Amino acid sequence: MISAEKYNIFDNINLYVVKDKKYKTVLASTYLHRNLKREEATFNALLSKVLKNATKKYSSLLDLNIYAEKLFGLGFDIGVGKRASVQSIVSQVSFLNDRYTGESIINESLCLMLDMLFEPYVTDGAFCKEYVANQKKNLKDDIESLINDKRAYASVRCLEEMCRGERNAVVEIGYSEDLDSINEKNLYEHYKSIIFSSPVDIFVVGDVDIAEVLKFLKSYLGKFTFNISPINLSGQLKLSSGEKYVEDNLNVNQGKLAIGLRTGISFENPLYYALLTGNSIFGSGAHSKLFNNVRERLSLCYYAYSRLDKYNGIMMIGSGIEFDKFQKTKDAVLNELNAVKNGEFTDEELSIAKEYIISTFSSYEDSPGLMIDYYLGMAFSPNYPSISEVCDKVKNVTREEIIKSFKNVNVDTVYFLNGKEGK
């Protein structure tokens, strides 16, 4: 299996390359990392939208699109992401490999990706007023549309309540109530305050000349003076101090049950891969106990799953239920959790769970986007394993290790999205 190689460009600026000839395209992403902060989350989210509108060279989105077409239909985007307790502004380009263009466009493509971050369109010492106004409307729509996806909304609300007072509680796309106070001037001042002081990680996946990429990046970034303050990229591990209950009432036809649990284990812990395997047995996939017992056998819910946040040591359970089945579903879910904690699963369940995880990780190699998503973890830990190493670790997980890894997995927050009248 292929893996990522790390190269240092400047202090706190690194390049990660996954080199593989099978990809027809090259995918490149630049991550500008910020500690998640309530007071700047909306600024960063809006900033990503404004930066995509134009650059110093191309003063409109139309001009950018025309230029991208000249680069054989290059795709580009900027957004925000969240990992551990970090919010990242991400600039990304996808373009054809030289084998299919007959000419090299890698420098021009990487230049556009970086220009969108480091060479923005500025007029009269501020961002374009029209662009900022339009993107404020778009961001407000994005934030308010979250409530339309009730499954995602319940998960976000559960995390907010569970991690209240922690950075992880901050929503990376920001808050609509912050938008009125942001304008083209203070957004540009915020941009100037973070652009050369934030850690930068660049990822490239595809068949590229690594020496050429390094040479270009050093030349491009060498034009600027960086004064980067390292930030804490690790998550915030805690154990549950007791169960709390939160309920929201909205005009919905189906209840949403979300349960947040603390595990005390991040991916840096040797027991993480046992926890990952145990979670697969418990609630990750159609082979899991939640799917087969709570959903199928007991018919208590429309869906049920569990997933891990490998940075913050959190397990999140989600389920769609009838309003009057809240307690039965909760009890059934926790019964299955206790079964895993007590080692009450068959050798076949263990084997299937391992096969599922290994198959999932192995499939990442078919997607440059998933490769970047996985190897972004290298920016968070100096000992981050390759995909093949993860598969080997999972193969060797024992029943005893799963029981040990689940020892401190306990409920922290139970969230219920109930009907408008608290049906």
FENGI-V224899 format. One record per backbone hydrogen bond with DSSP energy under -1.0 kcal/mol. NH is the residue of the N-H (numbers start at 0). CO is the residue of the C=O. If there is no record, write none. Layout:
NH,CO
NH,CO
//
This chain:
4,16
6,14
8,12
9,12
12,9
13,199
14,6
15,201
16,4
17,203
25,94
26,204
27,92
28,202
29,90
30,200
31,88
32,198
33,86
35,84
39,36
40,36
43,39
44,40
45,41
46,42
47,43
48,44
49,45
50,46
52,49
54,57
55,118
63,59
64,60
65,61
66,62
67,63
68,64
69,65
73,67
74,93
76,91
78,89
80,87
82,85
85,82
86,33
87,80
88,31
89,78
90,29
91,76
92,27
93,74
94,25
96,23
99,96
101,97
108,104
109,105
110,106
111,107
112,108
113,109
114,110
115,111
117,113
118,114
122,125
126,183
131,127
132,128
133,129
134,130
135,131
136,132
137,133
138,134
139,135
140,136
141,137
142,138
143,139
144,140
147,144
148,145
149,147
152,148
153,149
154,150
155,151
156,152
157,153
158,154
159,155
160,156
161,157
162,158
165,162
168,165
169,166
173,170
177,174
178,175
181,178
186,182
188,184
189,185
190,186
191,187
192,188
193,189
194,190
196,193
199,11
200,30
201,13
202,28
203,15
204,26
205,17
207,205
212,208
213,209
214,210
215,211
216,212
217,213
218,214
219,215
220,216
221,217
222,219
223,220
226,195
228,196
243,411
245,413
247,415
249,417
251,249
254,320
255,416
256,318
257,414
258,316
259,412
260,314
261,409
262,312
266,309
268,265
271,268
274,270
275,271
276,272
277,273
278,274
279,275
280,276
281,277
282,278
287,284
288,280
289,281
291,287
292,288
293,288
294,289
295,290
296,291
297,292
299,293
301,319
304,317
305,282
306,315
308,313
312,308
313,308
314,260
315,306
316,258
317,304
318,256
319,302
320,254
324,321
325,322
328,324
329,325
330,326
331,327
332,328
333,329
334,330
335,331
336,332
337,333
338,334
339,335
340,336
341,337
342,339
343,338
344,342
349,345
350,346
351,347
352,348
353,349
354,350
355,351
356,352
357,353
358,354
359,355
360,356
361,357
362,358
363,360
364,361
365,362
366,363
370,366
371,367
372,368
373,369
374,370
375,371
376,373
377,374
378,375
379,376
383,380
389,385
390,386
391,387
392,388
393,389
394,390
395,391
396,393
401,397
402,398
403,399
404,400
405,401
406,403
408,405
409,261
409,407
411,259
412,259
413,243
414,257
415,245
416,255
417,247
417,415
421,418
//
